[in-house]
Amino acid sequence: PDDPNVLYFGPGTHHPGKIELHSDETLYIAAGAIVHASVEAAGAEHVRILGRGILDNSSFARGEGAPIAMQECSDVVISGIVIRDSSVWTVTLTRCEDVRIYGVKLIGMWRYNSDGIDLVNCRRVAIENSFVRAFDDNIVLKGFDMWHGKPSAGPLSEIVVRGCVLWNDWGRALEIGAETRTDTIHDVLFQDCDVVHFVHRAMDIQNGDRA
């Protein structure tokens, strides 16, 4: 808690609003803590989001901020926390590399377009031993040529989704697409995942755009 590079939230309810993480920083949400926040990082290295508490996005309207959004970050770990009631895509990583997400629980995604985990033009990402219940797609891999008005070209590659339990209320549980505007999508593995509920598709590739 006293480390200057650790943003620590202990037991209780907290309303920090938007949190921006920088290189070598850790956000720690302790057991018993409920943090109403949107967490962002851009161009950061060695970033950690850890703990056993809850990251709550219920106070955010659509467009005001996702629970976790990172762009062009590397060496990222997200582990242990519960994320609930997202206003839009819950965990969105864009052009990130060397990421590990494990032991997270995503629940209460009832609003439209509340995807679970979205990887956009990312490389070397492992999503493991997590539970995702989402109204829209659970875990989805996307290839964009532009992102929020900026070029986002780059491969989507070396992705592993392993040992996850997925409950899908509307969209797809495991998906590549529908945005397929990057040049290459390769080395993608979905392994040993349990899809306990779905409506449209358990797993698919939406071969759209210029794929």
C-alpha positions, 0 to 999 in steps of 0.5 A: 500500500505504501509503494509510490508506484501502487495505486491501492484501494483497501476495503470499502467503496471508492469513487476515483472516476477515471484512472490513468496508469503509466509505465511501472505502475500497479492498480491494486483493488483489495478484497472487500473494495468496490472501485467505481472507475474507468481505467486507461493506459496508453503507451505504457510498459510493465502495467499491473491491475491486480487484487481480489476486489471489484472494479465497478463501471455502473456509474458510467454512461455509454461513451464515458469510459470502459472499465479497462482500456489500453492502447499500445501497451506492453508487459501487462497483467490483469489478474484476480479482480471482479469487473461488473456492469460495463458501459461498453466493451469491458476490457479493450486492448488495442495494439498491445503486446505481451499481455496476460489476463488470468483469474478475472471474473466479468459479470453483470454486463447487461447493457448493449454492446457490453463485450467481455474482452476485446483484443484489437490488433494485439500480439502475444496475449494469453487469457486464462482461467477466467469467467466471462458472462456478457450480454454481447460477445464474450472474448473477441479478436478484431483487426482494425485499420483505424481506431478512433481516427488513428491508424491501427494497422498491425497483425493480430497474432499469437493469442491463447484463450485457455481454461475459461468458463463463458456464459453468453447472453446474446452475441458470440462466446468466442469470436474472430471478427466481425472487424477483419481489416488487418492484413493478417490474423494468425496463431490463434488458439481456443483451448479447453474452454467451457461455453455453458450458455449461448444464444447465437454462436458458441464460436465463429469467424465473421469474415467481413470487411476486406478479409 
